[in-house]
């Protein structure tokens, strides 16, 4: 039984004082998660959003359709000149994200502190 995907955005500051948008996901990410994943990302103001963290700490499951949504987000971010880092993935999904090439678009980190330090 899949749980509904929820997402919300929090604002933070990088170690250099730059604004960072943290998109926090919760639940399972699948084909029904388009609004939570892409809708939340696309709602960010492109002109002022240059650094984005994706928080997968409260995500239990991501299927292939969910991975495709994350890849679409990363491609749009790259085209907009935004830097995206992800954290909180289980070891299994770190391996899956690496295998499908997500690491070409986003760095993967164990937690928010390490992702912030890499900005």
VMD Tcl script that draws the C-alpha trace (Angstrom):
set ca {
  {0.00 0.00 0.00}
  {1.55 3.25 -1.12}
  {1.30 6.33 1.03}
  {0.46 9.68 -0.51}
  {3.40 11.92 -1.33}
  {3.54 15.18 0.58}
  {6.03 17.96 0.07}
  {6.76 21.39 1.43}
  {9.48 23.98 1.01}
  {11.59 25.48 3.77}
  {14.07 28.30 3.35}
  {17.58 28.03 4.77}
  {20.95 29.70 4.27}
  {24.12 28.14 2.92}
  {27.37 28.46 4.89}
  {28.17 31.40 2.56}
  {24.85 33.04 3.43}
  {23.11 32.30 0.12}
  {19.41 31.41 0.19}
  {18.66 27.68 -0.11}
  {15.26 26.13 -0.84}
  {14.81 22.78 0.90}
  {12.07 20.62 -0.62}
  {11.04 18.03 1.96}
  {9.27 14.93 0.66}
  {7.22 12.52 2.74}
  {5.55 9.23 1.81}
  {6.14 7.16 -1.32}
  {7.20 8.70 -4.64}
  {5.50 7.20 -7.70}
  {3.61 8.20 -10.84}
  {0.91 9.81 -8.66}
  {3.52 12.15 -7.10}
  {3.86 14.55 -10.04}
  {2.29 17.51 -8.22}
  {4.27 16.91 -5.02}
  {7.58 16.57 -6.88}
  {7.41 18.69 -10.03}
  {4.61 21.01 -8.90}
  {6.48 21.96 -5.73}
  {9.73 22.48 -7.63}
  {8.08 24.48 -10.42}
  {6.42 26.70 -7.80}
  {9.82 28.02 -6.71}
  {10.74 31.43 -8.17}
  {13.36 30.65 -10.86}
  {14.98 34.09 -10.71}
  {15.92 33.86 -7.05}
  {16.18 30.09 -6.44}
  {19.72 28.97 -7.28}
  {20.41 26.37 -4.58}
  {18.01 23.50 -3.87}
  {18.18 20.61 -1.43}
  {15.90 17.59 -1.86}
  {15.12 15.91 1.46}
  {14.23 12.21 1.12}
  {14.54 11.47 4.87}
  {10.81 10.63 5.24}
  {10.47 8.77 1.92}
  {10.07 5.01 2.30}
  {9.74 3.98 -1.33}
  {10.45 5.36 -4.81}
  {9.41 3.35 -7.86}
  {10.68 3.80 -11.43}
  {7.98 6.38 -12.22}
  {9.00 8.33 -9.12}
  {12.65 8.21 -10.16}
  {11.61 9.56 -13.58}
  {9.92 12.53 -11.85}
  {13.08 13.24 -9.84}
  {15.17 13.07 -13.04}
  {12.76 15.47 -14.77}
  {13.11 17.91 -11.85}
  {16.92 17.67 -12.06}
  {16.97 18.26 -15.83}
  {14.74 21.33 -15.45}
  {16.93 22.63 -12.62}
  {20.10 22.19 -14.67}
  {18.52 24.02 -17.61}
  {17.65 26.86 -15.22}
  {21.21 27.05 -13.86}
  {20.22 25.76 -10.42}
  {22.38 23.56 -8.21}
  {20.58 20.62 -6.63}
  {21.79 18.31 -3.86}
  {19.85 15.44 -2.30}
  {20.06 13.87 1.13}
  {18.36 11.34 3.37}
  {18.15 8.49 0.86}
  {18.40 4.93 2.15}
  {21.55 3.04 1.08}
  {19.40 1.10 -1.44}
  {18.18 4.28 -3.13}
  {21.65 5.83 -3.10}
  {22.71 2.78 -5.12}
  {19.67 3.05 -7.46}
  {20.13 6.82 -7.99}
  {23.81 6.22 -8.76}
  {23.02 3.41 -11.22}
  {20.49 5.50 -13.16}
  {22.88 8.46 -13.41}
  {21.22 10.92 -11.04}
  {24.63 11.72 -9.55}
  {25.50 13.52 -12.83}
  {22.84 16.09 -11.91}
  {22.81 16.10 -8.11}
  {25.20 15.27 -5.32}
  {23.93 12.71 -2.80}
  {24.58 13.19 0.90}
  {23.63 11.27 4.05}
  {22.14 14.28 5.86}
  {21.27 17.97 5.55}
  {24.39 19.18 7.39}
  {26.72 17.46 4.91}
  {24.67 18.64 1.91}
  {24.77 22.23 3.23}
  {28.51 22.02 3.78}
  {28.93 21.05 0.09}
  {27.16 24.18 -1.20}
}
mol new
graphics top color blue
foreach p $ca { graphics top sphere $p radius 0.5 }
foreach p [lrange $ca 0 end-1] q [lrange $ca 1 end] { graphics top cylinder $p $q radius 0.2 }
display resetview
